[in-house]
Amino acid sequence: MDIGDHQQGGSDSQQQLQESRKRQRRHTPEQIQKLEESYKKSDHPNEIQCAQLGRELGLETKQIEHERLENRFLRWENMSLRAEIMAVREALKNSATCPNCLGVAKDCIDQQELNRENARLKAGLLHCTTSIQDEP
């Protein structure tokens, strides 16, 4: 197998991924709205209600039940993550941190000063060694 075959295999994987995405069906905004309305009316729809809703929306009964549980979990997870992000942003805003390394600002400034002094000393050493080598 040469490099060309390997690269071709990679594009096949990408093509398969795109095809699988095409097969996934997104719900229309109307379908989502109707599903949410029905869940507000009945939190736990029975099989008959799911079948009727599926016929109205053009979905299978399993899709309705499965996606309801999945959506509820994902919404809860999104809310938790948003709350966590807001808390972290607030903590960063209220603390003296370096925006580059998220370390304590004073430590970062001290490190920058040490780096500059180190560079200055290296330049001085280089200047001294070159001037000594240039002397006859």
C-alpha positions as a Python dict, from the first residue, in 0.01 Angstrom:
ca = {
    (1, 'M'): (0, 0, 0),
    (2, 'D'): (154, 329, -102),
    (3, 'I'): (81, 680, 15),
    (4, 'G'): (-173, 736, -261),
    (5, 'D'): (-376, 438, -142),
    (6, 'H'): (-369, 567, 215),
    (7, 'Q'): (-485, 910, 107),
    (8, 'Q'): (-761, 755, -101),
    (9, 'G'): (-874, 555, 203),
    (10, 'G'): (-899, 875, 403),
    (11, 'S'): (-1125, 1035, 146),
    (12, 'D'): (-1342, 722, 146),
    (13, 'S'): (-1390, 763, 521),
    (14, 'Q'): (-1488, 1124, 473),
    (15, 'Q'): (-1731, 1026, 199),
    (16, 'Q'): (-1889, 760, 422),
    (17, 'L'): (-1924, 1013, 702),
    (18, 'Q'): (-2094, 1259, 469),
    (19, 'E'): (-2329, 988, 341),
    (20, 'S'): (-2424, 887, 695),
    (21, 'R'): (-2494, 1251, 776),
    (22, 'K'): (-2716, 1275, 470),
    (23, 'R'): (-2911, 973, 594),
    (24, 'Q'): (-2973, 1138, 929),
    (25, 'R'): (-3300, 1322, 915),
    (26, 'R'): (-3345, 1652, 1090),
    (27, 'H'): (-3688, 1742, 1214),
    (28, 'T'): (-3857, 2048, 1078),
    (29, 'P'): (-3934, 2333, 1318),
    (30, 'E'): (-4302, 2243, 1287),
    (31, 'Q'): (-4234, 1882, 1390),
    (32, 'I'): (-4029, 1996, 1688),
    (33, 'Q'): (-4298, 2239, 1797),
    (34, 'K'): (-4569, 1974, 1768),
    (35, 'L'): (-4358, 1723, 1964),
    (36, 'E'): (-4292, 1973, 2242),
    (37, 'E'): (-4661, 2066, 2261),
    (38, 'S'): (-4761, 1702, 2289),
    (39, 'Y'): (-4504, 1640, 2565),
    (40, 'K'): (-4638, 1937, 2759),
    (41, 'K'): (-4987, 1788, 2742),
    (42, 'S'): (-4878, 1437, 2830),
    (43, 'D'): (-4536, 1387, 2984),
    (44, 'H'): (-4550, 1010, 2926),
    (45, 'P'): (-4748, 939, 2607),
    (46, 'N'): (-4872, 584, 2566),
    (47, 'E'): (-4816, 374, 2254),
    (48, 'I'): (-5140, 486, 2091),
    (49, 'Q'): (-5056, 854, 2141),
    (50, 'C'): (-4704, 798, 2009),
    (51, 'A'): (-4836, 614, 1705),
    (52, 'Q'): (-5090, 888, 1633),
    (53, 'L'): (-4828, 1159, 1674),
    (54, 'G'): (-4592, 961, 1452),
    (55, 'R'): (-4853, 940, 1176),
    (56, 'E'): (-4921, 1314, 1200),
    (57, 'L'): (-4553, 1403, 1182),
    (58, 'G'): (-4432, 1127, 951),
    (59, 'L'): (-4212, 969, 1219),
    (60, 'E'): (-4185, 621, 1364),
    (61, 'T'): (-4309, 555, 1716),
    (62, 'K'): (-3958, 457, 1830),
    (63, 'Q'): (-3821, 787, 1701),
    (64, 'I'): (-4068, 982, 1911),
    (65, 'E'): (-3997, 797, 2235),
    (66, 'H'): (-3620, 774, 2188),
    (67, 'E'): (-3571, 1134, 2078),
    (68, 'R'): (-3784, 1265, 2362),
    (69, 'L'): (-3558, 1102, 2621),
    (70, 'E'): (-3243, 1200, 2435),
    (71, 'N'): (-3356, 1562, 2395),
    (72, 'R'): (-3446, 1589, 2762),
    (73, 'F'): (-3103, 1462, 2865),
    (74, 'L'): (-2921, 1688, 2616),
    (75, 'R'): (-3115, 1995, 2727),
    (76, 'W'): (-3029, 1920, 3090),
    (77, 'E'): (-2663, 1870, 2997),
    (78, 'N'): (-2656, 2196, 2797),
    (79, 'M'): (-2805, 2388, 3089),
    (80, 'S'): (-2545, 2240, 3324),
    (81, 'L'): (-2259, 2325, 3088),
    (82, 'R'): (-2384, 2680, 3035),
    (83, 'A'): (-2405, 2733, 3411),
    (84, 'E'): (-2053, 2596, 3454),
    (85, 'I'): (-1916, 2818, 3176),
    (86, 'M'): (-2080, 3125, 3328),
    (87, 'A'): (-1931, 3042, 3670),
    (88, 'V'): (-1582, 2998, 3523),
    (89, 'R'): (-1608, 3322, 3323),
    (90, 'E'): (-1721, 3510, 3632),
    (91, 'A'): (-1437, 3364, 3837),
    (92, 'L'): (-1183, 3459, 3571),
    (93, 'K'): (-1326, 3808, 3543),
    (94, 'N'): (-1302, 3864, 3918),
    (95, 'S'): (-951, 3725, 3962),
    (96, 'A'): (-612, 3857, 3863),
    (97, 'T'): (-518, 3602, 3601),
    (98, 'C'): (-301, 3615, 3295),
    (99, 'P'): (-518, 3583, 2981),
    (100, 'N'): (-247, 3383, 2803),
    (101, 'C'): (-169, 3111, 3054),
    (102, 'L'): (-457, 3159, 3304),
    (103, 'G'): (-197, 3168, 3580),
    (104, 'V'): (-185, 3425, 3855),
    (105, 'A'): (-103, 3759, 3693),
    (106, 'K'): (183, 3845, 3933),
    (107, 'D'): (354, 3512, 3871),
    (108, 'C'): (319, 3560, 3496),
    (109, 'I'): (464, 3913, 3513),
    (110, 'D'): (755, 3788, 3724),
    (111, 'Q'): (821, 3513, 3470),
    (112, 'Q'): (815, 3763, 3183),
    (113, 'E'): (1065, 3987, 3366),
    (114, 'L'): (1293, 3688, 3427),
    (115, 'N'): (1270, 3590, 3060),
    (116, 'R'): (1364, 3943, 2949),
    (117, 'E'): (1658, 3956, 3194),
    (118, 'N'): (1771, 3613, 3077),
    (119, 'A'): (1762, 3727, 2713),
    (120, 'R'): (1958, 4044, 2804),
    (121, 'L'): (2224, 3840, 2987),
    (122, 'K'): (2254, 3594, 2698),
    (123, 'A'): (2300, 3883, 2456),
    (124, 'G'): (2568, 4032, 2683),
    (125, 'L'): (2747, 3697, 2708),
    (126, 'L'): (2737, 3655, 2332),
    (127, 'H'): (2878, 4006, 2286),
    (128, 'C'): (3162, 3934, 2532),
    (129, 'T'): (3254, 3601, 2373),
    (130, 'T'): (3255, 3746, 2021),
    (131, 'S'): (3469, 4044, 2129),
    (132, 'I'): (3720, 3809, 2299),
    (133, 'Q'): (3739, 3591, 1989),
    (134, 'D'): (3792, 3896, 1767),
    (135, 'E'): (4101, 4010, 1965),
    (136, 'P'): (4435, 3901, 1814),
}
